[in-house]
Amino acid sequence: MVNFQSLKEKIKKILRKHDVGDKFSHLLLPKASVLLPITIKDGELFLLFTVRSMELKSSPGDVCFPGGREEPADSDEVATALREAEEEVGLRRDQVEVISRLPPTITMAGYLVTPVVAFIDETFQPRSNPAEVADVFTVPLGYFLEPEKHSSSSYQTSENMSMLTHSFEYNDPQNNKSFKIWGLTAWFALVLAVLALEKKPVFNVGVDVEDLIPSCERFLIKSYEYKKSKL
């Protein structure tokens, strides 16, 4: 059995090396944040996901991380992610230990979305807000490196760059349900798995995993400069 505390400290040390902090907070775009909540079960890292309520106008039924748009009272991207997680699944701030921020991504709608990585208390029990969340489940972090069901497709960005979009299907043994994790949510999970576990996926990611953070940052800056040029 892997020692709980030693595993936690090891992962924190690894991820803090890749923390971008507020490096991109100055970018002049509408902002949003998502929380990537890590928990440890039986010596293994798991990542918590939510399923969006079918009542929502935007992406009903999609798998995502807790998160949403920045509000005026939010002090930074971390505050946005923590507030949204508490509103959506009842995750209190005293149950969260924030570790790092990973490079943001600009969505098709023009939002700068920052992934905030955190450990959550192993005793946490979700209390979902039914107006926003239809389901909550966890996936072993290693699944995103060696999935049973994975697909990818190539697309051309508006900046004329060729990229891969990834999709994972996960059969959850806890409640005998199947979930599709794709798009930006899949990308953030994949980046986190590569960094935290320090392993390469068994499939082509579409970027150099040996140079992952710089690759993400270069793509972000290129996307941002393109957006600015169109204003």
C-alpha positions, 0 to 999 in steps of 0.5 A, spaced: 500 500 500 502 506 498 503 511 503 497 516 503 501 522 505 507 521 501 504 520 495 500 526 496 506 530 498 510 527 491 504 529 487 504 536 490 511 537 489 511 535 482 505 539 480 508 545 483 514 545 478 509 546 473 505 552 476 503 558 472 500 562 477 498 569 475 502 569 468 496 569 464 491 573 468 493 580 464 490 577 458 484 581 456 479 576 455 473 574 459 475 569 464 472 563 467 476 557 471 475 550 473 477 546 479 481 539 477 479 536 484 484 530 485 483 525 491 486 519 493 483 512 494 487 506 496 493 509 494 491 511 487 489 518 484 482 519 482 479 526 478 472 528 480 468 530 474 460 533 474 455 532 469 451 538 467 444 538 468 439 537 462 436 543 464 442 548 463 442 552 456 449 551 455 452 544 453 446 540 457 449 533 459 456 534 458 461 531 462 465 537 465 469 540 471 466 544 477 467 551 474 464 557 471 465 564 469 469 569 473 464 574 477 466 581 480 467 579 487 472 573 485 479 576 487 483 571 482 482 565 478 483 560 484 477 564 487 472 563 481 474 555 481 473 554 489 466 559 489 463 555 483 465 548 486 462 550 492 456 552 489 455 546 484 457 540 489 458 543 496 465 543 496 467 547 502 474 551 501 476 548 508 476 541 504 480 544 498 488 544 498 490 548 492 496 546 488 497 549 482 494 553 476 495 550 469 496 554 462 489 556 460 486 555 454 481 560 450 475 557 448 471 558 441 466 563 445 472 567 447 473 565 454 480 564 457 479 558 462 484 557 467 484 550 470 486 550 478 489 543 480 487 541 488 487 536 492 480 535 496 479 532 502 478 524 502 472 524 506 468 529 501 461 527 499 458 531 494 452 535 495 450 537 488 446 543 486 440 539 481 439 546 477 447 545 475 449 538 476 446 531 474 451 527 476 458 526 480 463 521 479 471 519 479 476 516 474 483 514 476 488 519 473 492 514 470 486 512 465 487 518 461 494 515 459 492 508 458 484 508 456 480 502 454 476 507 450 479 513 447 478 516 440 481 523 437 480 527 431 484 532 427 481 539 426 484 546 424 484 552 429 482 559 427 489 560 427 490 555 422 494 550 426 492 543 426 490 540 433 487 534 436 481 533 440 480 527 445 475 523 447 475 518 452 469 513 454 469 511 462 465 505 464 464 507 472 464 501 476 461 505 482 454 506 479 455 502 473 454 508 468 458 510 462 461 517 461 464 520 455 469 525 457 471 530 451 473 536 448 477 541 453 475 537 459 478 531 456 484 536 454 485 538 461 485 531 464 490 529 459 495 534 461 494 533 468 495 526 468 501 527 464 504 532 468 502 528 475 504 521 473 510 523 469 508 518 464 507 518 456 500 516 454 499 510 449 496 514 444 498 520 440 497 527 444 498 532 438 503 536 442 510 534 444 509 531 451 516 532 453 515 539 452 508 540 454 507 546 458 511 550 454 507 547 448 501 549 451 503 556 453 505 557 445 499 555 443 495 560 448 499 566 446 498 564 438 491 564 440 491 570 444 494 574 438 490 572 433 484 574 437 487 581 438 488 581 431 481 580 429 478 586 434 
